[in-house]
Amino acid sequence: MDAAPPTHRPPPPWLFLFTCIPYGVAGTFSGVLMPYLAKRAHFELDSIGWFVTLLFVPSFLQFLYAPLVDFGPRRKYWLILLSFLGAVSLFAALQMPLPDSRNAFLAFAFAAQVFAGLISSANGGLMATLLTDAQRGKAGFWYNTGNLAAGGLATAIAIFLTGHGYTDTTVGVVVGTLMFLPSLSALAIDEPLRVTTHTLRTALVNLLREVKEILWTRAGLTGLLLCLSPVGTAALTNFFSGIASNYVAHDLAAELAKLSKAAADKLLDEKVSDLVAFVSGPVGLVLMALGAFIGGFLCDRTNRRAMYLLSGVLTAIVGIVMAVSPPTQLTFIVGALTYALVTGFCYAAFTATVLETIGTGTKSASTRYSLFTAAGNVAISYTGLIDTRFEKHHGVAGVVGSDAVLNIAGVVVLGFVFWRLGSFGKTKHVAAEA
């Protein structure tokens, strides 16, 4: 595909903290801010589950349009342009009031996720082609700190502003700015000039060969199975803002019963926004970053696939404890913050495992990276969709309990499959292009 790049200076892994923030802002918009706004507009959790699934569709198909960033301008310029377009889309979405403008809101949010998918592809391609193997665990830490922690901070700010009466325009400007500005850090990356010798049509044809090559190698196929499983998806991250009101209402039941409906709704809205902003704010972000650091550290020193399965076990433990605990605000705070720690671990393990499977020097790295992340996003979506089906009849215990069961089942099945296939050894990279 691209001509062989000249010698370059590998970027410091910490730089991907900033380049991934735009992707994180868009992701936490669909996984945290949108569910909060939808619940605030009195949509049921099962409907919110479908909204989240809709906004994940671009990530399912991401590998189909990922070749765009393997073609034309350098990836760092793609990243900046796409971040700007995504910021404009999120601003527009936040100007659409719910529930009256639901379709327009979802349409703009959907467009933002399309751009975000390409931002992820650009980041993945930059990491896969410019970093050494020894840097990948560190990159997984910094990348996911930007994705989850910094993106989460932007959403926490937006939720706080919304719950305390700031205008949609103000919230939109804040979210859009926080998505676009960090992308300018990509200018500091020493990325070689690409000399393309093919057309975009050729790149799309090559995509089919990429998919076939991955499916016909043990490393690629087992890697896809891992990504498609519910293990380590941390799917509840997308719904904590939607179920927070259940925990708040439980503690404030007596007080809310004494108020008029308007006053009760106002009090509940303020308390929920403060609670969600707190768990998504500095404390949760530090824990998420810590989890990503631990995950990245262990992945550079132990078997990465084993660490991925461990992330599923840790996720299940949190879900079980929350399911058997009373639905109080204390349960929510402790559970959500612990889940944040585990989420950082999950995402660092995912990134390190995918980068190891891709290998070094792959010319179509963005396309290959996107194929694995698309599989991972399918898993996040269906896991969350299944989890939310249990809320109506089993309450929040059913939601968090379902998440735990899915992770345990995935760990057991994959552990057996990998053991039988001998896929726990040092991963052999998917064969690079000639």
KEDO-367029 format. One line per 4 residues: number of its first residue (from 1); their letters; for each residue x, y, z of C-alpha. Coordinates in Angstrom, 3 decimals, decimal comma. Layout:
BEGIN
NUM = a = X:Y:Z  ...
***
This chain:
BEGIN
1 = mdaa = 0,000:0,000:0,000  2,109:2,996:1,196  5,719:3,127:0,109  8,272:2,149:2,762
5 = ppth = 8,551:5,079:5,181  11,895:6,770:5,871  13,521:6,606:9,261  11,484:8,506:11,816
9 = rppp = 11,668:9,420:15,469  9,126:7,329:17,422  6,684:9,613:19,242  6,626:9,459:23,048
13 = pwlf = 3,762:7,166:24,141  2,302:9,902:26,365  1,445:11,978:23,302  -1,421:9,581:22,560
17 = lftc = -3,104:10,765:25,748  -3,957:13,954:23,860  -4,571:12,572:20,372  -7,159:10,137:21,759
21 = ipyg = -9,164:12,742:23,697  -11,358:13,606:20,666  -12,279:9,931:20,316  -12,925:9,754:24,049
25 = vagt = -15,199:12,799:24,054  -17,324:11,338:21,249  -17,392:7,929:22,911  -18,409:9,212:26,336
29 = fsgv = -21,042:11,368:24,654  -22,809:8,251:23,378  -22,004:6,175:26,464  -22,554:8,661:29,293
33 = lmpy = -23,965:12,030:28,254  -26,603:10,697:25,853  -28,010:8,139:28,346  -28,102:10,856:31,009
37 = lakr = -29,947:13,272:28,725  -32,339:10,539:27,552  -33,135:9,440:31,106  -33,619:13,086:32,063
41 = ahfe = -36,135:13,324:29,201  -37,981:10,299:30,726  -36,970:7,635:28,193  -36,991:4,097:29,625
45 = ldsi = -33,660:2,277:30,041  -34,515:-0,345:27,404  -35,092:2,463:24,877  -31,793:4,033:25,901
49 = gwfv = -30,185:0,652:25,221  -31,406:0,855:21,625  -30,134:4,445:21,321  -26,682:3,348:22,469
53 = tllf = -26,768:0,469:19,977  -27,675:2,871:17,160  -24,737:5,111:17,990  -22,449:2,093:18,009
57 = vpsf = -23,376:1,111:14,440  -20,628:3,296:12,877  -18,070:1,494:15,028  -19,386:-1,889:13,809
61 = lqfl = -18,665:-0,876:10,230  -15,562:1,127:11,030  -13,192:-1,315:9,318  -15,071:-0,796:6,029
65 = yapl = -14,265:2,897:5,843  -10,997:2,826:7,812  -8,953:2,672:4,555  -9,682:6,381:4,146
69 = vdfg = -6,999:7,237:6,708  -4,537:4,792:5,146  -4,857:6,870:1,965  -4,126:10,484:1,068
73 = prrk = -2,916:12,929:3,742  -0,854:11,792:6,673  -2,834:10,245:9,513  -2,144:13,109:11,899
77 = ywli = -3,865:15,549:9,510  -6,806:13,202:9,116  -7,071:13,133:12,911  -7,307:16,930:13,201
81 = llsf = -9,851:17,310:10,396  -12,068:14,522:11,714  -11,937:15,949:15,235  -13,214:19,278:13,952
85 = lgav = -16,084:17,642:12,054  -16,973:15,545:15,087  -16,965:18,599:17,352  -19,377:20,404:15,027
89 = slfa = -21,668:17,362:14,999  -21,762:17,091:18,802  -22,482:20,812:19,117  -25,407:20,444:16,706
93 = alqm = -26,756:17,401:18,560  -26,814:19,299:21,848  -28,965:22,012:20,283  -31,728:19,444:19,636
97 = plpd = -34,027:19,298:22,711  -35,257:15,911:23,939  -37,698:14,255:23,615  -39,216:16,448:20,862
101 = srna = -36,164:16,445:18,565  -35,084:12,880:19,247  -34,449:11,949:15,611  -32,374:15,057:14,848
105 = flaf = -30,424:14,591:18,083  -29,592:10,986:17,193  -28,745:11,889:13,576  -26,101:14,431:14,589
109 = afaa = -24,805:12,122:17,313  -24,593:9,323:14,735  -22,520:11,549:12,419  -20,156:12,322:15,302
113 = qvfa = -19,606:8,599:15,863  -18,756:8,096:12,172  -16,012:10,717:12,474  -14,909:9,293:15,825
117 = glis = -14,422:5,856:14,284  -11,944:7,321:11,813  -10,188:9,186:14,629  -9,665:5,831:16,311
121 = sang = -8,354:4,367:13,053  -5,885:7,214:12,652  -4,648:6,781:16,211  -4,390:3,028:15,823
125 = glma = -2,439:3,371:12,592  -0,051:5,907:14,120  0,638:3,669:17,121  1,017:0,493:15,073
129 = tllt = 3,434:1,995:12,540  5,474:4,433:14,628  5,908:2,742:18,039  8,279:-0,047:18,972
133 = daqr = 6,933:-3,255:20,534  8,383:-2,254:23,906  6,308:0,949:23,879  2,915:-0,660:23,289
137 = gkag = 1,918:-1,290:26,879  2,779:2,316:27,763  0,862:3,503:24,705  -2,126:1,436:25,830
141 = fwyn = -2,039:3,246:29,176  -1,782:6,761:27,725  -4,198:6,099:24,865  -6,904:4,808:27,167
145 = tgnl = -6,304:7,543:29,708  -7,178:9,993:26,953  -10,028:7,863:25,669  -11,713:7,104:28,985
149 = aagg = -10,429:9,547:31,586  -10,059:12,786:29,633  -13,153:12,025:27,563  -15,035:11,268:30,761
153 = lata = -13,987:14,578:32,288  -15,492:16,453:29,345  -18,751:14,561:29,806  -18,754:15,143:33,577
157 = iaif = -18,439:18,874:32,964  -21,290:18,758:30,434  -23,560:16,842:32,828  -22,826:19,242:35,677
161 = ltgh = -23,589:22,258:33,468  -26,811:20,662:32,196  -28,056:19,727:35,658  -27,444:23,243:36,942
165 = gytd = -29,359:25,096:34,248  -26,730:26,199:31,733  -27,959:26,672:28,168  -27,652:24,057:25,439
169 = ttvg = -25,422:26,446:23,496  -22,980:26,756:26,383  -22,841:23,005:26,871  -22,372:22,480:23,123
173 = vvvg = -19,498:24,950:22,890  -17,744:23,356:25,874  -18,089:19,814:24,496  -17,068:20,831:20,969
177 = tlmf = -14,013:22,736:22,187  -12,883:19,893:24,423  -13,126:17,532:21,457  -11,255:19,637:18,906
181 = lpsl = -8,419:21,399:20,737  -6,544:18,262:21,924  -6,355:16,988:18,346  -3,855:19,745:17,529
185 = sala = -1,287:17,825:19,586  -0,996:15,454:16,601  1,090:18,130:14,884  3,948:17,157:17,224
189 = idep = 4,100:13,609:15,791  7,018:12,931:13,460  5,068:11,025:10,825  6,856:10,293:7,539
193 = lrvt = 5,329:11,656:4,362  3,380:8,923:2,638  3,905:8,170:-1,027  0,844:6,317:-2,256
197 = thtl = 1,058:4,138:-5,346  -2,571:3,100:-5,613  -6,108:4,433:-5,738  -8,724:4,423:-2,992
201 = rtal = -10,554:1,735:-4,949  -7,460:-0,435:-4,710  -7,348:0,216:-0,982  -10,934:-0,969:-0,626
205 = vnll = -10,166:-4,106:-2,628  -7,159:-4,707:-0,382  -9,520:-4,493:2,581  -11,141:-7,751:1,527
209 = revk = -7,724:-9,376:1,437  -6,998:-8,010:4,904  -10,198:-9,523:6,307  -9,505:-12,878:4,638
213 = eilw = -5,922:-12,906:5,902  -7,015:-12,230:9,483  -9,742:-14,866:9,378  -7,328:-17,482:7,999
217 = trag = -4,667:-17,090:10,691  -4,912:-18,485:14,209  -3,691:-15,218:15,736  -6,216:-13,159:13,803
221 = ltgl = -9,182:-15,485:14,296  -8,644:-16,001:18,020  -8,008:-12,265:18,378  -11,372:-11,549:16,777
225 = llcl = -13,071:-14,105:19,038  -11,595:-12,345:22,036  -12,773:-8,939:20,815  -16,270:-10,241:19,959
229 = spvg = -16,776:-11,783:23,383  -18,471:-9,935:26,294  -15,227:-10,302:28,266  -13,757:-7,008:29,420
233 = taal = -16,251:-4,877:27,483  -16,983:-2,706:30,552  -20,416:-2,207:28,966  -21,988:-0,798:32,137
237 = tnff = -19,895:2,331:31,648  -22,468:3,316:29,015  -25,401:3,003:31,417  -24,298:4,212:34,835
241 = sgia = -25,618:7,673:34,009  -28,932:6,084:33,015  -29,375:4,011:36,183  -28,057:6,595:38,663
245 = snyv = -31,585:7,943:39,214  -32,684:4,542:40,574  -30,105:4,745:43,351  -30,818:8,407:44,109
249 = ahdl = -34,590:7,847:44,165  -34,135:4,961:46,610  -32,362:7,198:49,140  -34,632:10,211:48,621
253 = aael = -37,948:8,319:48,414  -39,406:9,805:51,606  -38,349:13,357:50,742  -39,538:13,153:47,126
257 = akls = -42,953:11,885:48,252  -43,552:15,160:50,133  -42,881:17,376:47,112  -44,899:18,304:44,052
261 = kaaa = -43,974:16,480:40,842  -42,171:19,536:39,450  -40,195:20,077:42,650  -39,409:16,365:42,971
265 = dkll = -38,179:16,220:39,375  -35,983:19,285:39,904  -34,457:17,893:43,087  -33,883:14,478:41,502
269 = dekv = -32,325:16,057:38,407  -29,859:18,093:40,462  -28,891:15,174:42,711  -28,452:12,795:39,764
273 = sdlv = -26,352:15,290:37,789  -24,113:15,891:40,807  -23,762:12,141:41,423  -22,975:11,280:37,805
277 = afvs = -20,576:14,216:37,497  -18,813:13,031:40,651  -18,257:9,421:39,590  -17,369:10,545:36,044
281 = gpvg = -15,196:13,378:37,366  -11,716:13,621:38,913  -11,988:10,639:41,282  -13,350:8,290:38,633
285 = lvlm = -10,862:9,565:36,064  -7,887:9,016:38,351  -9,068:5,471:39,077  -9,614:4,790:35,382
289 = alga = -6,147:6,077:34,566  -4,723:3,965:37,389  -6,481:0,895:35,993  -5,069:1,615:32,532
293 = figg = -1,588:2,047:34,017  -1,795:-1,264:35,883  -3,170:-3,015:32,803  -0,504:-1,574:30,512
297 = flcd = 2,255:-2,404:33,020  1,137:-6,029:33,364  0,605:-6,453:29,627  4,225:-5,488:28,957
301 = rtnr = 5,432:-8,095:31,452  2,981:-11,001:31,236  0,744:-12,778:28,734  -1,544:-10,147:27,215
305 = ramy = -4,415:-12,499:26,401  -4,412:-13,837:29,950  -4,636:-10,245:31,200  -7,580:-9,680:28,875
309 = llsg = -9,436:-12,625:30,411  -8,506:-11,368:33,884  -10,223:-8,076:33,028  -13,453:-10,029:32,500
313 = vlta = -13,115:-11,706:35,889  -12,601:-8,351:37,598  -15,624:-6,887:35,779  -17,793:-9,792:36,937
317 = ivgi = -16,719:-9,375:40,572  -17,833:-5,741:40,592  -21,176:-6,641:39,007  -21,863:-9,413:41,526
321 = vmav = -21,103:-7,176:44,514  -23,366:-4,416:43,180  -26,170:-6,885:42,419  -26,301:-8,245:45,976
325 = sppt = -25,922:-4,829:47,642  -28,867:-2,509:48,474  -29,547:0,063:45,690  -28,267:3,050:47,668
329 = qltf = -26,165:5,978:46,522  -23,221:4,533:48,455  -23,524:1,296:46,470  -23,593:3,297:43,240
333 = ivga = -20,579:5,428:44,160  -18,398:2,535:45,312  -19,538:0,292:42,457  -19,149:2,885:39,706
337 = ltya = -15,722:4,010:40,930  -14,468:0,430:41,230  -15,878:-0,272:37,773  -13,933:2,760:36,501
341 = lvtg = -10,709:1,239:37,834  -11,505:-2,071:36,141  -12,544:-0,314:32,918  -9,115:1,259:32,586
345 = fcya = -7,566:-2,196:33,022  -9,936:-3,676:30,411  -9,189:-1,096:27,753  -5,421:-1,174:28,276
349 = afta = -5,475:-4,972:27,939  -7,594:-4,681:24,794  -5,286:-2,144:23,141  -2,104:-4,054:24,009
353 = tvle = -3,588:-7,346:22,784  -4,743:-5,880:19,477  -1,432:-4,126:18,821  0,451:-7,347:19,578
357 = tigt = -1,781:-9,274:17,174  -1,297:-6,724:14,383  2,481:-6,665:14,740  4,998:-4,012:13,733
361 = gtks = 5,357:-2,293:10,391  2,037:-3,278:8,841  1,282:-0,859:6,029  -2,488:-1,053:6,411
365 = astr = -2,284:-0,797:10,189  -5,290:1,520:10,522  -7,502:-0,917:8,631  -6,369:-3,898:10,671
369 = yslf = -6,664:-2,039:13,958  -10,178:-0,925:12,993  -11,290:-4,473:12,231  -10,453:-5,551:15,775
373 = taag = -11,927:-2,436:17,409  -15,098:-2,878:15,338  -15,419:-6,381:16,769  -14,861:-4,990:20,260
377 = nvai = -17,555:-2,371:19,786  -20,023:-5,014:18,599  -19,381:-6,818:21,878  -19,855:-3,662:23,963
381 = sytg = -23,128:-2,948:22,175  -24,767:-6,365:22,457  -23,592:-6,775:26,046  -25,164:-3,455:26,998
385 = lidt = -28,326:-4,244:25,067  -28,712:-7,539:26,923  -27,975:-5,902:30,279  -30,678:-3,250:29,845
389 = rfek = -33,358:-5,874:29,055  -33,335:-6,903:32,727  -34,069:-3,476:34,236  -37,831:-3,495:33,754
393 = hhgv = -38,475:-6,731:35,660  -35,407:-7,054:37,886  -34,357:-3,458:38,541  -30,746:-2,311:38,633
397 = agvv = -29,667:-5,591:40,246  -30,711:-7,346:37,044  -28,666:-4,934:34,928  -25,397:-5,291:36,853
401 = gsda = -25,989:-9,005:37,468  -26,454:-9,675:33,762  -23,162:-7,933:33,028  -21,388:-10,178:35,543
405 = vlni = -22,885:-13,380:34,136  -21,934:-12,488:30,560  -18,321:-11,807:31,559  -18,029:-15,051:33,514
409 = agvv = -19,492:-17,058:30,636  -17,098:-15,414:28,185  -14,043:-16,082:30,337  -14,959:-19,760:30,749
413 = vlgf = -15,636:-20,336:27,040  -12,606:-18,396:25,751  -10,306:-19,848:28,371  -11,234:-23,353:27,215
417 = vfwr = -10,937:-22,466:23,514  -7,539:-20,800:23,909  -6,265:-23,673:26,022  -7,321:-26,202:23,389
421 = lgsf = -5,835:-24,154:20,536  -2,646:-23,332:22,387  -3,318:-19,608:21,924  -1,974:-18,462:25,287
425 = gktk = 1,618:-18,466:24,125  3,407:-15,470:22,633  1,070:-14,263:19,914  2,301:-14,659:16,367
429 = hvaa = 1,459:-11,524:14,451  -1,042:-11,574:11,643  1,162:-11,787:8,562  2,157:-8,368:7,318
433 = ea = 1,572:-7,316:3,730  4,268:-7,917:1,203
***
